[in-house]
Amino acid sequence: MTRPLSVGVAGLGTVGGGVLRLLRENADLIAARAGRPITVTAISARDRTRDRGENLSALRWYDDPLALADDPHIDVVAELIGGSEDPARALVLRALLAGRHVVTANKALLALHGGELAAASEAGGAVLAYEAAVAGGIPAIKTIREGLAANRISRIAGILNGTCNYILTTMRERGREFAEVLADAQKLGYAEADPAFDIDGIDAAHKLAILAALAFGQPVNFADVHVEGIRAISALDQSFARELGYRIKLLGIARQTPAGVQTRVHPCMVPENAPLARVDGVYNAVVVEGDFAGRIMLEGRGAGAGPTASAVVADLIDIARGRATPVWGSTTHLAEAPALPMSAYTGAYYLRLMVVDRPGVIADVTCALRDAGVSLESMLQHGRSPGETVPIVLVTHETRESQMRAALDRIERLDSVLERPSLIRIELG
Ligand SMILES: NC(=O)c1ccc[n+]([C@@H]2O[C@H](COP(=O)([O-])OP(=O)(O)OC[C@H]3O[C@@H](n4cnc5c(N)ncnc54)[C@H](OP(=O)(O)O)[C@@H]3O)[C@@H](O)[C@H]2O)c1
C-alpha cells in the first residue's frame, strides 16, 4: 500500500467531528477502497480545551486555521468551519494556491465565491471537492458531474433544506401554524437559534446555485437566484392544498431554456402523487432531467454528522485515488446563458384571499384577473357568512408572472381584501 493521504481538518463541530469518527471507525474499509490509508494528522478549531469525544492528543493542533494551509505534511485540507467569508475563504484559497487539495461542505462559500475558488484550484493545480455542500449524504454532485456527465441537463428540482421540509411537513400533518412549529423545531435541534438562512430560502438558494452551475456548465450565479422562504405559509394554505390534491414544498428549481437559465427557490404546490411531494420531514431530494438518461431522483438525509461526513470522506477517497475533476464539471464554460428574470416565469398559481363576504367582491377580483389576462381554472369558497371575513381560493391556468403580479397589485388595493394575499406557484415536481 502507498503512503497514507494526510488530512488537516479545520472545524471540529457537527461535520468535523463526524469526519474524524468515520475515518476512524471505517479506517480499514476506506483504506481498501482508496488504495491507501486516509489519516488525519492536524486539526484546528477555536477552543482547544473542548472535549470532542475523541483522543486528539497525537494530532498537530493549530489555533489559526490558515496555518493548516502552510503545513508541508498535509495533502488535503478539509474546511469544515463554515461561512462565506474569512477564515473559511482565506483558508481554502491559500491551500489551493499552495497546491494542497481542499474538501469542503461550505455551500455559502461556493455559491458566493465559486469562480474565485475555481481559478485558485486551477492556478495551484489542486482539487476542490464539495460533495457535502449540497444535500448532505445524497451524492447529488457526483451524480450530475460524473454519472450524468454525457447528458444535456434541462432541469433540476430539489427539496434542498431539511429544516423547511420538516416545518412544512409538521404543519401539514398536525394542522399547526408556522411560528409554533418553528419554535418546536428549534427546541428539537432541527432549526438554528437564528433560523433566517433556512426559512428564508437562502441556504436552499446557495445549493441551487451550485447545482445549476454544475448542471449547465456555467459560472455560479447566486445573485440571480429568485428567493422566497416559507414564513408566509399558513395552516389554512396547508388545508386548502390538501383539498386541492397538493402538498406544499419549498423547492429549488433550475431550468435551462433557449432564452436563458432560470433559478428560483420558493414554496410550491406539488401534486400529492408526485415523487417530490412524498419526501417528508428532514429528508432532502434532488430530481435531475438529462436528455439521454431521462429523469433521476435521489432522496436521503440532507444534514447531520453521519450523512455529511459520508460525503466529505467520499471526496477524500477520490483524492486518495488520484481522481481529479474540474471544479465546475467541465474544463471550459459550456455556456454563459443569460439569467431569466422571474417576470418571465410562466406557470399556474394558487391565490388565497381573505375577503369581506359581501356582494360584488368576487366580481372585483375576477375583473382584476381578467384585465391582466389571467384566466381562472377553479375557485373555492366554503359556505357564506355575510359581512364576515372568509377565505376564497383561486387557481389559475398557466400565466406569466408579470401578468399575475399586475393583477395582484390591483387585488391588494381592493378595500374588501383584508390581508396580504397568499400566492403559491403550482409546480409538477
Ligand atoms: N451540520 C450539518 O448537518 C451540515 C450539513 C451540510 C453542510 N454543512 C456545512 O459544514 C460546515 C460546518 O458546519 P457544522 O454544522 O459542523 O458547524 P459547527 O458545528 O458550528 O462547527 C464549526 C466548527 O468550526 C470551528 N470554528 C469556527 N470559527 C473558527 C475559527 N475562526 N477558527 C477555527 N475554527 C473555527 C468551531 O470551533 P469550536 O468547536 O472550537 O467552536 C467548530 O468546531 C458549514 O459550512 C456548514 O454549512 C453542515
The ligand as an ORCA input file, in Angstrom:
! r2SCAN-3c Opt
* xyz 0 1
  N     -24.317     20.468     10.194
  C     -24.713     19.882      9.081
  O     -25.546     18.979      9.104
  C     -24.149     20.322      7.764
  C     -24.613     19.706      6.578
  C     -24.050     20.069      5.344
  C     -23.083     21.045      5.301
  N     -22.691     21.661      6.470
  C     -21.639     22.684      6.377
  O     -20.498     22.221      7.081
  C     -19.780     23.329      7.636
  C     -19.618     23.094      9.144
  O     -20.899     23.003      9.726
  P     -21.097     22.450     11.227
  O     -22.560     22.241     11.386
  O     -20.178     21.329     11.510
  O     -20.679     23.732     12.068
  P     -20.369     23.804     13.644
  O     -20.917     22.613     14.342
  O     -20.791     25.161     14.073
  O     -18.774     23.709     13.709
  C     -17.926     24.730     13.253
  C     -16.519     24.412     13.707
  O     -15.670     25.439     13.185
  C     -14.838     25.923     14.230
  N     -14.556     27.324     14.003
  C     -15.423     28.356     13.916
  N     -14.762     29.513     13.694
  C     -13.453     29.188     13.665
  C     -12.261     29.939     13.520
  N     -12.294     31.266     13.346
  N     -11.072     29.275     13.545
  C     -11.030     27.924     13.712
  N     -12.125     27.173     13.867
  C     -13.317     27.802     13.851
  C     -15.615     25.711     15.511
  O     -14.693     25.643     16.591
  P     -15.144     25.362     18.124
  O     -15.730     23.961     18.102
  O     -13.911     25.431     18.905
  O     -16.171     26.405     18.447
  C     -16.311     24.388     15.225
  O     -15.504     23.315     15.575
  C     -20.593     24.566      7.255
  O     -20.092     25.102      6.072
  C     -21.986     24.008      7.015
  O     -22.758     24.798      6.132
  C     -23.196     21.314      7.682
*
